[in-house]
Structure formats: structure tokens, C-alpha cells
């Protein structure tokens, strides 16, 4: 049996992959705990809820 190791990516690695064209802004991915994770598409209700939450947090942080 062959042992496998998982690569833990840094933020610097992630940004270099974007600069190199390996990843781009249209990719539905995030760097979470050193892992590049494919994100599921937003549902129709998800986008407006996210926008409302963003506006609310921005309002709170301004004060």
C-alpha cells in the first residue's frame, strides 16, 4: 500500500496560481484551511440574502 500526503496550500500559493492563470475569478473555489475547495453554486435565495447580510454588516462596521 502506498502512503499519500495531502498538500496544504498557503494564501501565497493560491495567489500565485491565480497569477499563473491556473485559477481564475470565474472558478467557484475557495481556500479553506489550506485546501482548495470547489463551492456549490448559489441558490436563487442565496444571492439576495448574502447581499442583505453584507449591507447590514457594512452598516454596523461604519458606526
N, C-alpha and C positions, 0 to 999 in steps of 0.2 A: 504494500500500500504506500502511495506517495503522499507525503505531507504537503499541504498547501498553506500559503500565507496570504493574508488579505492586505492589500496596500491601503494605508491610511493617508489620505490626501490632505495637504495643507491649503490654506487660503491662497498662498503664493502659487502653489501648483495649479490650483483651479484657475487663477487669473492668467497664468502662462498658457494654459490650454485654450482659453478664450483668445488671447493674443495670437496664438499659433493657428487659430481657425479650427481647432479640434472641436470646441464647443462654441455655440453662438447664442445670441439673445432669444432666438426662436425655440431653442431646446427647452423642454419642460423639465428642468432638472434643478436640484439644489444640493449644496454641500452641507451635509448634516453629520456632525460628529466624525468628520474625516471620511465620510462615504458620499459618493456621488449617487444621488437617488432620483429616479425618474418620478415626476409628480403626475398625479392623475389630472385630467382636465377639470376646469371649474364647471360646476353645475350652473344652470341659469340663475338660481337664487344665490349662489356663492359670490359672484362678482359684485352685485349691489350691496350685499351685506359687508363685504370686505371694504368697499368704498365708504360706507357709512361709518364703519369702525375706524377707518383711517382718519376721516374728518373729525370724529369725536376725540380721538387721541391727540390730533394736532391742536384742537381747541384746548384741551386740558393742559398740554405742554406749553402753550403760549402764555398761560396765566401764571 
